[in-house]
Amino acid sequence: MSRTTNRDTPSTPPASAPADASVPVPAAAHAGPVSHAIFRVARLHRMIAGQLLRPLGLHLGQELVMMHLWELGPQRQTDLVRLIDSDAATMTRSIKRLENAGFVRRRPCPDDRRAVLIEPTAASQALRREVERIWAELEDASAGGLTPDQQTEALDTLRRIEDNLARVAARSGEGGS
């Protein structure tokens, strides 16, 4: 009985696998190998993204706020929370940091006296080019070794996984817990 990848014996990783890929799946996670793989990939992706963004003075996720502002223009903070699927406290901290760095400014919303619009500043336009460059670098780090067909297949699989998780999240939100 031959298997191409044997996660039960960490001493026999696939020949082409980098050293980190040979980390064994803990016994408690054997019932969830896809979930464990998602966790590991997400952790590495976030780590690399954070390293790439740090020289710009950005914290992870702030580039997404800026991307939405560049594309959509001024937004209410509550709309940014929804667009990025964040929470209000995290968004407040992100906006404050971006404002202190000179990348966004707040102004009163003309339609709603209680709301404030967050808008990108002219200074953020140079940041935009750098964020786009970093995302291209992150994409290459993530998918650079994949053929176009493999990239399409990976995106399709990730979309299906996201749809599955979104359905579960919606159901758990309905239950009130």
N, C-alpha and C positions, 0 to 999 in steps of 0.2 A: 504494500500500500504506500504509494508515493504522493506527497503533497508538495506543491510549489512553495507554500509559505506555511511553516509550522510554528505557530505562536506559543505552543506548549514548551518548546525547547529553544530558549533564546540563544543557545550556542550555534544554531544553524540558520542564520538569517539568509535571505536570498542573496546570491553573489553580487548582484548589482545594487543592493540596498546600502545607503549610507549608514554609518555607525549608529546614529540616533534611531533609525528605523528598526533596529533589532531589540529595542526595549520591549520586554515581555508584557503581555496583557496580564494584569493581576487576576488571580483566580476568581475573585469576586466580580470581575467585569467580563468573564467569559460568556455570560448570557447576553452581552451587549457589545459585540466587536465593532459594529458600525458606530455606535454611540461613542465608544472609546476612541476610534479613529477620528471622528468629528472633533472630539475634545482636544486631541493632540494636534490636529491640523489647525484648529482655531487658535490654540495657544501659540503655536509657532508663527502663524500669520500675524496675530496681534503683536507679538514680540518684534518681528521684523518691521512691521508698519510703524510701531512706536520708535524704533531706532532710526528709521528713515525720516520721521516727522520731527524728532527732537531738535535737530539743528535749525529748523524753522521756528522753533519756539512753540510748536503745537503739541497738544496732548492728543492721544488717540481719540478719534471721534469728532474732534473739532474741525477736521478737514471736511467731514461730511456736512456739518453745519454750513461751512463756507461754500461748499459745492451747491447746496440748495439755494443759498442766498445769491450766488453768482448767476445761477440759472433762472430763478424765479423772481428775484428782486426782493424788496423789503417784505418781511414776514412777521406776523405776531409770534411771540415766543410760544404760545400754545400750539400754533400751527407747526412750528419747528419740532416740538415734542412729538406731535403726531407723525410728521414726515420721517423722522429718524427713529421712531418707535423708542423713545427715551422716556425719562421721567422728569418732572418739573424741577426737582432739586439739582439733578445733573445738568440739565439745560441751563439753569440759572448760573451755575458755576462756570460752565463753558462760555456762556455769553459774557460774563464778567471778565474772564481771562482774555477773551478775544477783544473785548472793548479796551482793556488795559494795554493790550499790545497794539492798539490802533487799527485793528482789522475790521471792526464793526462799530456802529454808533446806534444809540437808541433815539427815537423821536416819537412824539405823541401820534397815536393813530387818529387820523381825521374823522373816521367813522364811529369810533368808540373811545370815549374819554377815559375809560378804565384800562384800555389796552395800550401797549407800547409796540412800535414797529422796530425790528432789528434790521439794519441795512448794512451792506458791505461798504467799506470806505474805498476811496481811490487808492489808498496805500495797499489795499488787499489785492489789487490787480497783479502786482509782481508776485505775490504769494500764490495766486492762481496758477501761474505758469509752473512754479515749483511743485505745487500739489499735483498737477497733471503729470509732471515728470516723475514724481515719486510713485504715483499710482501705476504708471507704465513700468517702472522698475519693480514694483511689488507684483504686478501681473506677470512679468517675465520670471521673477523668482518663483511664483506659484505655478505657472503653466508653461514656462518657456521650453521645457523638454517634451511637451505634448504636441502631437500632430493636430492640425485643425479639426479633424474628425474626433480625436480624443477630447479636445477642448469642448466641442459641441456636446459630446456624450457626458462629460463631467458636468457641464452646465445643466443639461436635462436632468441628470440624477440629483444634483443639488436642488433644483427647483422642485422636484417631486418630494425630496426630503423636507424642504421648507414648507410645502403644502401640507404634508402629513403633520408636521409639528404645529403649524398654524391652526389646523383643525382641532388638534388636541388642546391647544391653548385656548381656543374659542370655547370649546366644551367645558373646560375647567373654569373659565370665567363665568359661564352660565350658572355653574353650581354654587357660586358664591364663596368658594374657598380659595 
